[in-house]
Amino acid sequence: MGVRMIDVSAKEPIYREAWVEGLVRLKPELARAVGDSWFIGLGNLATSISVSAIMATKRAWEYIPLLHPIPITNVDVKLTHGEDYVGLRLRARTVAQTGVEMDALFGALVGLVTAWNVIKAKHCVCGPNGDCRVVEEGEETGGLSFSGIGEIKGIEGVRVIRKVKGAEANLDSSDPAVANTAKAPPVVTLFDASNEPMYIGEAVASGFIKLRQSTVELIRSGGLEKGDVLTTAQLAALTMAKRAWELLPLIHQNYITHVAVGVEVKDNGVYVRVNTRNISRTGSAMEALMAVGAALLTVWDMVKKYEKDAEGQYPDTEISFIRLEKAVKTPVQ
């Protein structure tokens, strides 16, 4: 079974808008450390999320295999935080022949993984047996690796809030639910790995996209208009694992030596599991997370025709979770 990009050549370009949201679920003590300053780990969390989400929205077509390149005319990112989460809401606009929701979803994904990367850098330490905790101020870690497993629960609730087609809408920037992100010091840091030893790294991440049962049956029968969704999702994940460094501002370019992608159709959606291995001065946890996200969004893109309701919305579709199951770094002897 092949795949194909839908031909939109005959369509007229019209105004389109999409709102999406998602969150990174944290243990309460870690969420409190974010605070109203939005300064934690590698630095300015708010700015890091916003810049990476905007850049990724504009470049989504490069990473989701069947997505059309469209002119993004505006991206707006709003951040919130609560007792156990950091949340993101993103609006993207275009004037094009096709919708902008997949671009917005990809931007949100990259923003949320960036949040994970910034937060975990100094506040989560994990031992070889998977025992994880928040690092105390000034504490020596004894060479244990930071991963975020345990303290960072995962990415959840990535969904399309609503779409607009053919009529403009204005974002109310005075929304009291939106946090003030302007307080953080203007500092971000790429962790200096120059003196780190070479590691053999391994990471495992997984995720799930919730779909209608009728869509699941179409996937199983091979009846999708765009073609082989499972193989395409696997290829998207493989590509993303190698290219994650291009999108996440504060991760290093790693030597990825192995990527394995499993895609399984369940009764209510599609489950993805990615294993990455690397030989570098850092691990490959962020690469595994991004690979899972790219696979799930590729599934969404290929089935979106069947997930929309009569108004063109996505009431049943959601990336329910993306989790990091394993992140291990073993110094090369």
GIVENZI-V82059 format. One line per field, one symbol per residue. psi: psi as a letter, one per 30 degrees, with the letter a starting at -180 (. if undefined). A space follows every 50 residues. Layout:
psi=???
This chain:
psi=kallkkjgeflkklkkkkklllljklkeeeeefeaffhjlcgbjeeeeee eeeeeeefgefffjegkkjljjfkkkkkkllafglklkkkkklljlfllg eeeeeeeeeeeeeeeeeeefeffkkklfggkklkklkgkkfgglkkefke ejelklhjljelkkjfklkkkjfgjffkljggfkkhklkjkjgegklklj lkkklllkkklleeeeeeeefggkefbjeeeeeeeeeeeeefgeffejfg lljljjfkkkkkkkklfgakkkkkkkkljaglaheeeeeeeeeeeeeeee efgfeffkafggliffkkjelkljfkjkkjkk.
